[in-house]
Amino acid sequence: MFSAWLIGCCFLVISTVTWAATDPPCIHVDGKPFFVIGCYDYPGGDDLNPTHLKEMKDAGINALHWTINCVPKSYPNPPRDFTIHDLDTAHKLGLKVVAALNSVAPWTKEDIPNNWGSSPEQFRPGSALHKQLMEIKDHSALLMYETMDEPLGCRMMHKRDTWPSLDTLRKCYHFVKSVDPVHPIWCNEVAWFWCKDRLTMAQFRAWSRICDVYSQDDYPVGGPAYPESPLFVIAEDLDAMMRIVSASPDSDVPTKPLMMVLQGQGRNMMAADRPEIHRRNPNKIETRFVAYSSIVHGAKGIWWWGTRDLVPLRDDRGRLTPNGEFWEIIKLVSREISELREVYCTQRILTGFTLGDKRLDAALFRSAGVNYLIVTNKSEHSLIDVSISADGCDWKASPDKTVTVLFEQRKVNSDGTTWRDTFAPWDVHVYTDRS
């Protein structure tokens, strides 16, 4: 299973491996690269509460997803339209906001007018969309806009003609850019791995042209108990995205920033009225793996979707529920990723290190003269006493010949640039030569 990789993926067992010719570009804020650590909602949907915003900020989350025209009846936990005051609050906390142009899944024709970003009558001066864009476009908290979610997958694969056409979304893109040429437009699409037999690469490429920032969402943790869920799919999705947003079909050099939308709930928890189909939440190892695998394969931002449905967080005695435990896991991982967010804006180094097992996957980052080597176990098997060498990476040997493993409060013995370590299924270790 793990050797059947589609695009540019080969096992990192020799130091001459090279994948994409270049990294995806980063999103920039005030002229500086910005690694996005985003969350769609606070559990329960109260994502504009200043106390909850601060909780997310303290957990390393730096971007939030708000809708410009909420339709409360569409949600079990009704949101509201955000205001300039809410943007002010986000800015004071150092949070960035994505303004979603579309409000609800347009299951019926009656839903279509609620989606300002896919209603052609809104693409004109004086419309409700135009007025909202004019009000928020110069605000310091605004990071970007989002167009319709999963537009290709919903309209073409699932044959839902109430979803906007490619031509409509293209017109929306040009209208929004005519009002605000500064902020990018993001599109999140269905995951390549699960749809590649039903949607072509040409279709993915055509529909990726309606945005400046591109992502896919993949939620592989479902019924199987740990470690049986197929977490390797995240890497395949990102490798495919490299080609999807490239300048030509024969290239894997991405032309726009790529992000990955990760699992922020147990499978099917959004079906609040059908608890019998709910599946388990990911555990900490799985949550760390999908985040780091995204970074290893080129993501310049990650998001957690589905956290709205993590309710209740505590039981009537104040104890964490399984949903509350998963929310704490998300915050632990986001806080960890945030510690090196500026490092992950630098270009990946995909050569110069060797890994002693074909089931290991890795990328090295270098910032301010310090090396950071992320090594992931992309399998459901434990790997015992595996050799890792950074001999070709200008790795600085420590005086005591140990290598620091970040976030684990431990060091491993080495000969200076080569060491051995053990990995649980889907485990991640972040090594550094930082003194």
Sequence and secondary structure as in RCSB ss.txt:
>XXXX:A:sequence
MFSAWLIGCCFLVISTVTWAATDPPCIHVDGKPFFVIGCYDYPGGDDLNPTHLKEMKDAGINALHWTINCVPKSY
PNPPRDFTIHDLDTAHKLGLKVVAALNSVAPWTKEDIPNNWGSSPEQFRPGSALHKQLMEIKDHSALLMYETMDE
PLGCRMMHKRDTWPSLDTLRKCYHFVKSVDPVHPIWCNEVAWFWCKDRLTMAQFRAWSRICDVYSQDDYPVGGPA
YPESPLFVIAEDLDAMMRIVSASPDSDVPTKPLMMVLQGQGRNMMAADRPEIHRRNPNKIETRFVAYSSIVHGAK
GIWWWGTRDLVPLRDDRGRLTPNGEFWEIIKLVSREISELREVYCTQRILTGFTLGDKRLDAALFRSAGVNYLIV
TNKSEHSLIDVSISADGCDWKASPDKTVTVLFEQRKVNSDGTTWRDTFAPWDVHVYTDRS
>XXXX:A:secstr
 TT   SS     STT   SSS    EEETTEEE EEEES  TTS TT HHHHHHHHHTT  EEEEESS  GGGS
SS      HHHHHHHHHHT EEEEES  S   SGGGGGG GGG GGGSSTTSHHHHHHHHHTT TTEEEEE  SS
HHIIIIIS  TTS  HHHHHHHHHHHHHH SSS EEEEEE HHHHTTTS HHHHHHHGGG SEEEEE    SSS 
TT S TTHHHHHHHHHHHHTBSSTT   B S EEEEEE SSTTTT TT GGG      HHHHHHHHHHHHHTT S
EEEEE GGG   SB TTS B HHHHHHHHHHHHHHHHHHTTTGGGS  B SS EESSTTEEEEEEEETTEEEEEE
EE SSS EEEEEEE TTTT    TTSEEEEETTTEEEEBSSSEEEEEE TT EEEEE   
